[in-house]
Each structure stands twice: as structure tokens, then as C-alpha cells.
Amino acid sequence: MKIGKKDWIFIAVIGIVLAVFIVISGEERTKKVPFDDKHKPFYELVKQTGSKMEADKGCPACHFEPGGIPFPAKHPLKPKEGPMRCLFCHKLKNNP
């Protein structure tokens, strides 16, 4: 079977798509939620309820602006209104 011009174009497109996925996949840069005394209740709540959104409701108790633990200067989202979704980006540590 002969590989035609359209087949080579298709193979090239698939190769480009795979290359893009390989380039953008890399080390996770988002910090994980620490497993310390302050955050243990959130780990337990997620374990009990299976809901990260329930655990997110406790984040504003410490993490708020102004006056709380400040967000880093380059933090992409600083919640202004509505619920915080910290655990959407910040993952819990595995097997704490």
C-alpha cells in the first residue's frame, strides 16, 4: 500500500498535536495544600464528604484580603466575590 500526500499531511498534523501536548505537559507548578495541623480538618472533611467544595468554604477563615494570609503577587486569581475555589487548582497531598 502506497502512502499518499494526504496521508503524510495527516501524519504530520498528528505529530504536531502530540508535540504540543508533550511541550505543554510538564511538572505541576501549583503548590499542594500542606498537611499540617491547620489544614488537617480540610483533609478529613474531603475524606468524609468527598466534596472539595465543602472544604473550600473553610478557606476564607484564614486566606482573605486584606488582613489574612496574603496571596502571592503573581497569584492568577484573587477572589473578589463569591465562593473561593482553592481546591480547584491546589491539590491535596496523596496519602497524608
Backbone atoms as SQL, in Angstrom:
CREATE TABLE atoms (id INTEGER PRIMARY KEY, chain TEXT, resi INTEGER, resn TEXT, atom TEXT, x REAL, y REAL, z REAL);
INSERT INTO atoms VALUES
  (1, 'A', 1, 'MET', 'N', 0.835, -1.167, 0.000),
  (2, 'A', 1, 'MET', 'CA', 0.000, 0.000, 0.000),
  (3, 'A', 1, 'MET', 'C', 0.892, 1.247, 0.000),
  (4, 'A', 2, 'LYS', 'N', 0.571, 2.177, -0.863),
  (5, 'A', 2, 'LYS', 'CA', 1.350, 3.397, -1.005),
  (6, 'A', 2, 'LYS', 'C', 0.774, 4.488, -0.104),
  (7, 'A', 3, 'ILE', 'N', 1.669, 5.213, 0.553),
  (8, 'A', 3, 'ILE', 'CA', 1.238, 6.327, 1.395),
  (9, 'A', 3, 'ILE', 'C', 1.229, 7.582, 0.525),
  (10, 'A', 4, 'GLY', 'N', 0.042, 8.184, 0.435),
  (11, 'A', 4, 'GLY', 'CA', -0.118, 9.362, -0.410),
  (12, 'A', 4, 'GLY', 'C', 0.160, 10.657, 0.327),
  (13, 'A', 5, 'LYS', 'N', 0.019, 11.763, -0.428),
  (14, 'A', 5, 'LYS', 'CA', 0.285, 13.100, 0.109),
  (15, 'A', 5, 'LYS', 'C', -0.651, 13.422, 1.276),
  (16, 'A', 6, 'LYS', 'N', -1.941, 13.098, 1.151),
  (17, 'A', 6, 'LYS', 'CA', -2.909, 13.372, 2.218),
  (18, 'A', 6, 'LYS', 'C', -2.572, 12.578, 3.476),
  (19, 'A', 7, 'ASP', 'N', -2.075, 11.363, 3.298),
  (20, 'A', 7, 'ASP', 'CA', -1.691, 10.545, 4.443),
  (21, 'A', 7, 'ASP', 'C', -0.521, 11.183, 5.190),
  (22, 'A', 8, 'TRP', 'N', 0.464, 11.695, 4.456),
  (23, 'A', 8, 'TRP', 'CA', 1.606, 12.340, 5.082),
  (24, 'A', 8, 'TRP', 'C', 1.189, 13.615, 5.812),
  (25, 'A', 9, 'ILE', 'N', 0.252, 14.354, 5.240),
  (26, 'A', 9, 'ILE', 'CA', -0.255, 15.566, 5.902),
  (27, 'A', 9, 'ILE', 'C', -0.947, 15.181, 7.209),
  (28, 'A', 10, 'PHE', 'N', -1.757, 14.139, 7.160),
  (29, 'A', 10, 'PHE', 'CA', -2.444, 13.660, 8.365),
  (30, 'A', 10, 'PHE', 'C', -1.439, 13.227, 9.428),
  (31, 'A', 11, 'ILE', 'N', -0.428, 12.491, 9.028),
  (32, 'A', 11, 'ILE', 'CA', 0.604, 12.043, 9.963),
  (33, 'A', 11, 'ILE', 'C', 1.339, 13.243, 10.564),
  (34, 'A', 12, 'ALA', 'N', 1.616, 14.251, 9.747),
  (35, 'A', 12, 'ALA', 'CA', 2.300, 15.458, 10.228),
  (36, 'A', 12, 'ALA', 'C', 1.437, 16.204, 11.246),
  (37, 'A', 13, 'VAL', 'N', 0.133, 16.324, 10.968),
  (38, 'A', 13, 'VAL', 'CA', -0.770, 17.015, 11.896),
  (39, 'A', 13, 'VAL', 'C', -0.819, 16.274, 13.232),
  (40, 'A', 14, 'ILE', 'N', -0.936, 14.954, 13.185),
  (41, 'A', 14, 'ILE', 'CA', -0.945, 14.165, 14.418),
  (42, 'A', 14, 'ILE', 'C', 0.372, 14.346, 15.171),
  (43, 'A', 15, 'GLY', 'N', 1.470, 14.357, 14.454),
  (44, 'A', 15, 'GLY', 'CA', 2.773, 14.566, 15.081),
  (45, 'A', 15, 'GLY', 'C', 2.881, 15.927, 15.750),
  (46, 'A', 16, 'ILE', 'N', 2.351, 16.958, 15.092),
  (47, 'A', 16, 'ILE', 'CA', 2.379, 18.312, 15.658),
  (48, 'A', 16, 'ILE', 'C', 1.533, 18.373, 16.924),
  (49, 'A', 17, 'VAL', 'N', 0.349, 17.776, 16.879),
  (50, 'A', 17, 'VAL', 'CA', -0.536, 17.765, 18.053),
  (51, 'A', 17, 'VAL', 'C', 0.153, 17.048, 19.217),
  (52, 'A', 18, 'LEU', 'N', 0.752, 15.911, 18.959),
  (53, 'A', 18, 'LEU', 'CA', 1.465, 15.187, 20.017),
  (54, 'A', 18, 'LEU', 'C', 2.625, 16.008, 20.564),
  (55, 'A', 19, 'ALA', 'N', 3.355, 16.675, 19.680),
  (56, 'A', 19, 'ALA', 'CA', 4.475, 17.507, 20.115),
  (57, 'A', 19, 'ALA', 'C', 3.998, 18.639, 21.022),
  (58, 'A', 20, 'VAL', 'N', 2.868, 19.261, 20.673),
  (59, 'A', 20, 'VAL', 'CA', 2.324, 20.344, 21.502),
  (60, 'A', 20, 'VAL', 'C', 1.954, 19.801, 22.883),
  (61, 'A', 21, 'PHE', 'N', 1.305, 18.644, 22.938),
  (62, 'A', 21, 'PHE', 'CA', 0.938, 18.064, 24.233),
  (63, 'A', 21, 'PHE', 'C', 2.175, 17.739, 25.067),
  (64, 'A', 22, 'ILE', 'N', 3.204, 17.261, 24.457),
  (65, 'A', 22, 'ILE', 'CA', 4.434, 16.934, 25.180),
  (66, 'A', 22, 'ILE', 'C', 5.091, 18.204, 25.708),
  (67, 'A', 23, 'VAL', 'N', 5.084, 19.264, 24.908),
  (68, 'A', 23, 'VAL', 'CA', 5.714, 20.517, 25.319),
  (69, 'A', 23, 'VAL', 'C', 4.952, 21.164, 26.476),
  (70, 'A', 24, 'ILE', 'N', 3.621, 21.172, 26.413),
  (71, 'A', 24, 'ILE', 'CA', 2.857, 21.849, 27.469),
  (72, 'A', 24, 'ILE', 'C', 2.706, 21.010, 28.723),
  (73, 'A', 25, 'SER', 'N', 2.899, 19.714, 28.610),
  (74, 'A', 25, 'SER', 'CA', 2.832, 18.891, 29.819),
  (75, 'A', 25, 'SER', 'C', 4.189, 18.933, 30.471),
  (76, 'A', 26, 'GLY', 'N', 4.183, 19.161, 31.719),
  (77, 'A', 26, 'GLY', 'CA', 5.445, 19.242, 32.432),
  (78, 'A', 26, 'GLY', 'C', 5.183, 19.093, 33.909),
  (79, 'A', 27, 'GLU', 'N', 6.102, 19.558, 34.671),
  (80, 'A', 27, 'GLU', 'CA', 5.986, 19.459, 36.113),
  (81, 'A', 27, 'GLU', 'C', 4.857, 20.357, 36.604),
  (82, 'A', 28, 'GLU', 'N', 4.072, 19.848, 37.522),
  (83, 'A', 28, 'GLU', 'CA', 2.984, 20.634, 38.099),
  (84, 'A', 28, 'GLU', 'C', 3.595, 21.739, 38.953),
  (85, 'A', 29, 'ARG', 'N', 3.188, 22.962, 38.721),
  (86, 'A', 29, 'ARG', 'CA', 3.776, 24.103, 39.417),
  (87, 'A', 29, 'ARG', 'C', 2.920, 24.622, 40.563),
  (88, 'A', 30, 'THR', 'N', 1.669, 24.208, 40.598),
  (89, 'A', 30, 'THR', 'CA', 0.767, 24.678, 41.642),
  (90, 'A', 30, 'THR', 'C', 1.126, 24.015, 42.967),
  (91, 'A', 31, 'LYS', 'N', 1.190, 24.815, 44.012),
  (92, 'A', 31, 'LYS', 'CA', 1.528, 24.279, 45.329),
  (93, 'A', 31, 'LYS', 'C', 0.395, 23.398, 45.839),
  (94, 'A', 32, 'LYS', 'N', 0.769, 22.347, 46.545),
  (95, 'A', 32, 'LYS', 'CA', -0.209, 21.458, 47.159),
  (96, 'A', 32, 'LYS', 'C', -0.591, 22.006, 48.528),
  (97, 'A', 33, 'VAL', 'N', -1.774, 21.626, 48.993),
  (98, 'A', 33, 'VAL', 'CA', -2.232, 22.044, 50.314),
  (99, 'A', 33, 'VAL', 'C', -1.361, 21.333, 51.351),
  (100, 'A', 34, 'PRO', 'N', -0.749, 22.089, 52.267),
  (101, 'A', 34, 'PRO', 'CA', 0.114, 21.441, 53.252),
  (102, 'A', 34, 'PRO', 'C', -0.697, 20.508, 54.159),
  (103, 'A', 35, 'PHE', 'N', -0.057, 19.453, 54.618),
  (104, 'A', 35, 'PHE', 'CA', -0.693, 18.552, 55.579),
  (105, 'A', 35, 'PHE', 'C', -0.137, 18.887, 56.951),
  (106, 'A', 36, 'ASP', 'N', -0.675, 19.960, 57.528),
  (107, 'A', 36, 'ASP', 'CA', -0.257, 20.391, 58.857),
  (108, 'A', 36, 'ASP', 'C', -1.497, 20.496, 59.744),
  (109, 'A', 37, 'ASP', 'N', -1.303, 20.925, 60.977),
  (110, 'A', 37, 'ASP', 'CA', -2.420, 20.986, 61.928),
  (111, 'A', 37, 'ASP', 'C', -3.532, 21.920, 61.458),
  (112, 'A', 38, 'LYS', 'N', -3.170, 22.995, 60.762),
  (113, 'A', 38, 'LYS', 'CA', -4.180, 23.952, 60.292),
  (114, 'A', 38, 'LYS', 'C', -5.032, 23.386, 59.160),
  (115, 'A', 39, 'HIS', 'N', -4.450, 22.509, 58.344),
  (116, 'A', 39, 'HIS', 'CA', -5.155, 22.005, 57.157),
  (117, 'A', 39, 'HIS', 'C', -5.715, 20.597, 57.329),
  (118, 'A', 40, 'LYS', 'N', -5.358, 19.889, 58.420),
  (119, 'A', 40, 'LYS', 'CA', -5.867, 18.531, 58.639),
  (120, 'A', 40, 'LYS', 'C', -7.388, 18.453, 58.622),
  (121, 'A', 41, 'PRO', 'N', -8.111, 19.434, 59.216),
  (122, 'A', 41, 'PRO', 'CA', -9.579, 19.349, 59.165),
  (123, 'A', 41, 'PRO', 'C', -10.128, 19.340, 57.734),
  (124, 'A', 42, 'PHE', 'N', -9.449, 19.992, 56.814),
  (125, 'A', 42, 'PHE', 'CA', -9.912, 20.022, 55.426),
  (126, 'A', 42, 'PHE', 'C', -9.705, 18.663, 54.757),
  (127, 'A', 43, 'TYR', 'N', -8.583, 18.033, 55.071),
  (128, 'A', 43, 'TYR', 'CA', -8.341, 16.685, 54.559),
  (129, 'A', 43, 'TYR', 'C', -9.417, 15.729, 55.080),
  (130, 'A', 44, 'GLU', 'N', -9.739, 15.851, 56.367),
  (131, 'A', 44, 'GLU', 'CA', -10.760, 14.984, 56.964),
  (132, 'A', 44, 'GLU', 'C', -12.133, 15.250, 56.352),
  (133, 'A', 45, 'LEU', 'N', -12.453, 16.524, 56.128),
  (134, 'A', 45, 'LEU', 'CA', -13.751, 16.875, 55.540),
  (135, 'A', 45, 'LEU', 'C', -13.889, 16.316, 54.136),
  (136, 'A', 46, 'VAL', 'N', -12.834, 16.405, 53.340),
  (137, 'A', 46, 'VAL', 'CA', -12.868, 15.855, 51.985),
  (138, 'A', 46, 'VAL', 'C', -13.005, 14.335, 52.050),
  (139, 'A', 47, 'LYS', 'N', -12.300, 13.722, 53.001),
  (140, 'A', 47, 'LYS', 'CA', -12.375, 12.269, 53.144),
  (141, 'A', 47, 'LYS', 'C', -13.783, 11.829, 53.553),
  (142, 'A', 48, 'GLN', 'N', -14.415, 12.584, 54.449),
  (143, 'A', 48, 'GLN', 'CA', -15.751, 12.233, 54.941),
  (144, 'A', 48, 'GLN', 'C', -16.834, 12.487, 53.904),
  (145, 'A', 49, 'THR', 'N', -16.814, 13.667, 53.296),
  (146, 'A', 49, 'THR', 'CA', -17.893, 14.062, 52.394),
  (147, 'A', 49, 'THR', 'C', -17.598, 13.769, 50.935),
  (148, 'A', 50, 'GLY', 'N', -16.331, 13.687, 50.586),
  (149, 'A', 50, 'GLY', 'CA', -15.961, 13.506, 49.190),
  (150, 'A', 50, 'GLY', 'C', -16.139, 14.778, 48.381),
  (151, 'A', 51, 'SER', 'N', -16.358, 15.905, 49.047),
  (152, 'A', 51, 'SER', 'CA', -16.628, 17.170, 48.363),
  (153, 'A', 51, 'SER', 'C', -15.538, 18.194, 48.661),
  (154, 'A', 52, 'LYS', 'N', -14.816, 18.569, 47.637),
  (155, 'A', 52, 'LYS', 'CA', -13.817, 19.619, 47.796),
  (156, 'A', 52, 'LYS', 'C', -14.484, 20.981, 47.960),
  (157, 'A', 53, 'MET', 'N', -15.673, 21.135, 47.396),
  (158, 'A', 53, 'MET', 'CA', -16.372, 22.420, 47.506),
  (159, 'A', 53, 'MET', 'C', -16.758, 22.708, 48.956),
  (160, 'A', 54, 'GLU', 'N', -17.063, 21.665, 49.722),
  (161, 'A', 54, 'GLU', 'CA', -17.359, 21.854, 51.142),
  (162, 'A', 54, 'GLU', 'C', -16.103, 22.318, 51.876),
  (163, 'A', 55, 'ALA', 'N', -14.974, 21.719, 51.547),
  (164, 'A', 55, 'ALA', 'CA', -13.717, 22.101, 52.189),
  (165, 'A', 55, 'ALA', 'C', -13.320, 23.524, 51.794),
  (166, 'A', 56, 'ASP', 'N', -13.614, 23.916, 50.552),
  (167, 'A', 56, 'ASP', 'CA', -13.293, 25.273, 50.088),
  (168, 'A', 56, 'ASP', 'C', -13.968, 26.342, 50.943),
  (169, 'A', 57, 'LYS', 'N', -15.108, 26.018, 51.520),
  (170, 'A', 57, 'LYS', 'CA', -15.854, 27.005, 52.319),
  (171, 'A', 57, 'LYS', 'C', -15.080, 27.445, 53.553),
  (172, 'A', 58, 'GLY', 'N', -14.123, 26.630, 54.008),
  (173, 'A', 58, 'GLY', 'CA', -13.338, 26.987, 55.184),
  (174, 'A', 58, 'GLY', 'C', -12.111, 27.824, 54.885),
  (175, 'A', 59, 'CYS', 'N', -11.723, 27.923, 53.633),
  (176, 'A', 59, 'CYS', 'CA', -10.504, 28.663, 53.271),
  (177, 'A', 59, 'CYS', 'C', -10.543, 30.147, 53.634),
  (178, 'A', 60, 'PRO', 'N', -11.665, 30.852, 53.437),
  (179, 'A', 60, 'PRO', 'CA', -11.669, 32.287, 53.744),
  (180, 'A', 60, 'PRO', 'C', -11.433, 32.623, 55.215),
  (181, 'A', 61, 'ALA', 'N', -11.550, 31.640, 56.110),
  (182, 'A', 61, 'ALA', 'CA', -11.288, 31.912, 57.520),
  (183, 'A', 61, 'ALA', 'C', -9.855, 32.413, 57.722),
  (184, 'A', 62, 'CYS', 'N', -8.922, 31.940, 56.920),
  (185, 'A', 62, 'CYS', 'CA', -7.515, 32.374, 57.028),
  (186, 'A', 62, 'CYS', 'C', -7.016, 33.098, 55.780),
  (187, 'A', 63, 'HIS', 'N', -7.479, 32.656, 54.635),
  (188, 'A', 63, 'HIS', 'CA', -6.970, 33.180, 53.367),
  (189, 'A', 63, 'HIS', 'C', -7.952, 34.202, 52.800),
  (190, 'A', 64, 'PHE', 'N', -7.735, 35.458, 53.149),
  (191, 'A', 64, 'PHE', 'CA', -8.568, 36.528, 52.614),
  (192, 'A', 64, 'PHE', 'C', -7.722, 37.786, 52.531),
  (193, 'A', 65, 'GLU', 'N', -8.207, 38.732, 51.748),
  (194, 'A', 65, 'GLU', 'CA', -7.515, 40.011, 51.624),
  (195, 'A', 65, 'GLU', 'C', -8.496, 41.119, 51.937),
  (196, 'A', 66, 'PRO', 'N', -8.135, 42.149, 52.578),
  (197, 'A', 66, 'PRO', 'CA', -6.888, 42.354, 53.293),
  (198, 'A', 66, 'PRO', 'C', -6.966, 41.758, 54.696),
  (199, 'A', 67, 'GLY', 'N', -5.839, 41.520, 55.287),
  (200, 'A', 67, 'GLY', 'CA', -5.787, 41.097, 56.676),
  (201, 'A', 67, 'GLY', 'C', -5.485, 39.646, 56.915),
  (202, 'A', 68, 'GLY', 'N', -5.728, 38.797, 55.948),
  (203, 'A', 68, 'GLY', 'CA', -5.450, 37.374, 56.132),
  (204, 'A', 68, 'GLY', 'C', -4.080, 37.022, 55.607),
  (205, 'A', 69, 'ILE', 'N', -3.879, 35.749, 55.387),
  (206, 'A', 69, 'ILE', 'CA', -2.635, 35.301, 54.780),
  (207, 'A', 69, 'ILE', 'C', -2.643, 35.818, 53.342),
  (208, 'A', 70, 'PRO', 'N', -1.703, 36.668, 52.968),
  (209, 'A', 70, 'PRO', 'CA', -1.776, 37.303, 51.647),
  (210, 'A', 70, 'PRO', 'C', -1.534, 36.326, 50.498),
  (211, 'A', 71, 'PHE', 'N', -2.184, 36.612, 49.393),
  (212, 'A', 71, 'PHE', 'CA', -1.942, 35.849, 48.177),
  (213, 'A', 71, 'PHE', 'C', -0.607, 36.306, 47.593),
  (214, 'A', 72, 'PRO', 'N', 0.143, 35.410, 46.954),
  (215, 'A', 72, 'PRO', 'CA', 1.385, 35.843, 46.304),
  (216, 'A', 72, 'PRO', 'C', 1.085, 36.890, 45.228),
  (217, 'A', 73, 'ALA', 'N', 2.058, 37.718, 44.955),
  (218, 'A', 73, 'ALA', 'CA', 1.868, 38.797, 43.977),
  (219, 'A', 73, 'ALA', 'C', 1.465, 38.261, 42.609),
  (220, 'A', 74, 'LYS', 'N', 1.995, 37.094, 42.227),
  (221, 'A', 74, 'LYS', 'CA', 1.691, 36.551, 40.904),
  (222, 'A', 74, 'LYS', 'C', 0.548, 35.544, 40.931),
  (223, 'A', 75, 'HIS', 'N', -0.235, 35.509, 42.009),
  (224, 'A', 75, 'HIS', 'CA', -1.364, 34.585, 42.083),
  (225, 'A', 75, 'HIS', 'C', -2.349, 34.964, 40.986),
  (226, 'A', 76, 'PRO', 'N', -2.750, 34.019, 40.127),
  (227, 'A', 76, 'PRO', 'CA', -3.565, 34.363, 38.969),
  (228, 'A', 76, 'PRO', 'C', -4.966, 34.855, 39.305),
  (229, 'A', 77, 'LEU', 'N', -5.568, 34.335, 40.352),
  (230, 'A', 77, 'LEU', 'CA', -6.927, 34.739, 40.700),
  (231, 'A', 77, 'LEU', 'C', -6.980, 35.161, 42.153),
  (232, 'A', 78, 'LYS', 'N', -7.550, 36.322, 42.368),
  (233, 'A', 78, 'LYS', 'CA', -7.776, 36.779, 43.733),
  (234, 'A', 78, 'LYS', 'C', -9.289, 36.974, 43.855),
  (235, 'A', 79, 'PRO', 'N', -9.949, 36.102, 44.622),
  (236, 'A', 79, 'PRO', 'CA', -11.398, 36.163, 44.686),
  (237, 'A', 79, 'PRO', 'C', -11.891, 37.485, 45.244),
  (238, 'A', 80, 'LYS', 'N', -12.823, 38.087, 44.546),
  (239, 'A', 80, 'LYS', 'CA', -13.409, 39.344, 44.985),
  (240, 'A', 80, 'LYS', 'C', -14.800, 39.099, 45.552),
  (241, 'A', 81, 'GLU', 'N', -15.562, 38.300, 44.860),
  (242, 'A', 81, 'GLU', 'CA', -16.913, 37.966, 45.306),
  (243, 'A', 81, 'GLU', 'C', -17.165, 36.494, 45.040),
  (244, 'A', 82, 'GLY', 'N', -18.090, 35.961, 45.769),
  (245, 'A', 82, 'GLY', 'CA', -18.451, 34.573, 45.533),
  (246, 'A', 82, 'GLY', 'C', -17.535, 33.614, 46.265),
  (247, 'A', 83, 'PRO', 'N', -17.799, 32.338, 46.111),
  (248, 'A', 83, 'PRO', 'CA', -17.028, 31.335, 46.850),
  (249, 'A', 83, 'PRO', 'C', -15.604, 31.187, 46.304),
  (250, 'A', 84, 'MET', 'N', -14.698, 30.933, 47.210),
  (251, 'A', 84, 'MET', 'CA', -13.313, 30.654, 46.805),
  (252, 'A', 84, 'MET', 'C', -13.265, 29.219, 46.307),
  (253, 'A', 85, 'ARG', 'N', -12.491, 28.966, 45.295),
  (254, 'A', 85, 'ARG', 'CA', -12.324, 27.613, 44.758),
  (255, 'A', 85, 'ARG', 'C', -10.860, 27.231, 44.823),
  (256, 'A', 86, 'CYS', 'N', -10.298, 27.252, 46.016),
  (257, 'A', 86, 'CYS', 'CA', -8.871, 26.971, 46.214),
  (258, 'A', 86, 'CYS', 'C', -8.501, 25.577, 45.723),
  (259, 'A', 87, 'LEU', 'N', -9.349, 24.579, 46.060),
  (260, 'A', 87, 'LEU', 'CA', -9.012, 23.193, 45.745),
  (261, 'A', 87, 'LEU', 'C', -9.261, 22.847, 44.286),
  (262, 'A', 88, 'PHE', 'N', -9.668, 23.827, 43.493),
  (263, 'A', 88, 'PHE', 'CA', -9.767, 23.614, 42.053),
  (264, 'A', 88, 'PHE', 'C', -8.358, 23.539, 41.468),
  (265, 'A', 89, 'CYS', 'N', -7.457, 24.363, 41.965),
  (266, 'A', 89, 'CYS', 'CA', -6.069, 24.363, 41.488),
  (267, 'A', 89, 'CYS', 'C', -5.125, 23.687, 42.473),
  (268, 'A', 90, 'HIS', 'N', -5.275, 23.995, 43.762),
  (269, 'A', 90, 'HIS', 'CA', -4.384, 23.462, 44.785),
  (270, 'A', 90, 'HIS', 'C', -4.875, 22.082, 45.199),
  (271, 'A', 91, 'LYS', 'N', -4.083, 21.080, 44.899),
  (272, 'A', 91, 'LYS', 'CA', -4.472, 19.685, 45.149),
  (273, 'A', 91, 'LYS', 'C', -4.044, 19.263, 46.548),
  (274, 'A', 92, 'LEU', 'N', -4.768, 18.298, 47.086),
  (275, 'A', 92, 'LEU', 'CA', -4.394, 17.714, 48.362),
  (276, 'A', 92, 'LEU', 'C', -3.255, 16.737, 48.148),
  (277, 'A', 93, 'LYS', 'N', -2.400, 16.609, 49.142),
  (278, 'A', 93, 'LYS', 'CA', -1.275, 15.680, 49.027),
  (279, 'A', 93, 'LYS', 'C', -1.792, 14.251, 49.055),
  (280, 'A', 94, 'ASN', 'N', -1.136, 13.379, 48.325),
  (281, 'A', 94, 'ASN', 'CA', -1.526, 11.976, 48.277),
  (282, 'A', 94, 'ASN', 'C', -1.092, 11.254, 49.540),
  (283, 'A', 95, 'ASN', 'N', -1.973, 10.424, 50.055),
  (284, 'A', 95, 'ASN', 'CA', -1.691, 9.569, 51.222),
  (285, 'A', 95, 'ASN', 'C', -1.018, 10.302, 52.368),
  (286, 'A', 96, 'PRO', 'N', -1.659, 11.358, 52.880),
  (287, 'A', 96, 'PRO', 'CA', -1.027, 12.072, 54.001),
  (288, 'A', 96, 'PRO', 'C', -1.073, 11.244, 55.272);
